Amino acid sequence: MMLEYNREYRTYFHIGHSYGLTERNVCKCIKQVESSLIKSGQFSLPKRSSLLEEYEVVIIDVTETKVECPKKKG
C-alpha cells in the first residue's frame, strides 16, 4: 500500500478498494509506516515548506466578463 501511495499517487479510496479496506484504515496504515520509517533514521520525508519552495506560483484570473459585440448590419 505504501509504495502504491508514494509511487503511483493513488488515493486512499482507490488503494482501499484494491485491498478491501476503508479509506480510514488505509490512511492509518500509511501514516504508521511513514512514522516507523522516519523514526528509524534511515528515511526522511521532505517538509511541506521545502516542497513549496521548488515551485513558482502563477495565478491567472479567468473570470468571465460580458463583452458587447457590434450588431451585424444587413
C-alpha positions in Angstrom: 0.0 0.0 0.0 2.8 2.4 0.9 4.5 2.0 -2.4 1.3 2.5 -4.3 0.6 5.6 -2.4 4.0 7.2 -2.8 5.0 6.0 -6.3 1.6 6.0 -8.1 -0.1 8.8 -6.2 -3.2 6.7 -5.8 -5.9 8.0 -3.4 -6.8 6.3 -0.1 -10.1 5.4 -1.7 -8.6 3.6 -4.6 -6.0 1.8 -2.5 -8.7 0.7 -0.1 -10.8 -0.6 -2.9 -7.9 -2.7 -4.1 -7.3 -4.2 -0.7 -10.9 -4.3 0.6 -10.2 -1.7 3.3 -11.8 1.7 4.2 -10.1 4.9 3.4 -9.5 5.5 7.2 -7.7 2.2 7.6 -5.5 2.8 4.6 -4.6 6.3 6.0 -3.8 4.8 9.4 -1.6 2.1 7.9 0.3 4.6 5.7 0.8 7.1 8.5 2.1 4.3 10.8 4.6 3.0 8.2 5.8 6.6 7.5 6.3 7.2 11.2 8.2 4.0 11.6 10.5 4.8 8.6 11.2 8.3 9.9 12.0 7.1 13.5 14.5 4.6 12.0 16.6 7.5 10.9 17.4 5.9 7.6 14.5 7.6 5.8 13.1 11.2 5.9 10.3 12.9 4.2 10.7 16.5 2.9 8.9 19.1 4.9 5.9 20.7 3.1 7.5 24.1 3.1 10.6 22.7 1.3 8.4 21.2 -1.4 6.7 24.6 -2.0 10.0 26.4 -2.4 10.7 24.5 -5.6 7.7 25.8 -7.5 6.8 29.2 -8.7 3.2 30.1 -8.2 1.3 31.7 -11.0 -2.3 32.9 -10.5 -4.5 33.5 -13.6 -7.7 35.4 -13.4 -10.3 33.5 -15.6 -13.4 35.5 -14.5 -16.0 35.8 -17.3 -17.0 39.3 -18.3 -19.6 40.3 -20.7 -18.4 42.0 -23.9 -20.8 43.8 -26.2 -20.3 42.7 -29.7 -21.2 45.1 -32.6 -24.5 44.3 -34.2 -24.3 42.8 -37.7 -25.7 45.1 -40.4 -27.5 43.6 -43.3 
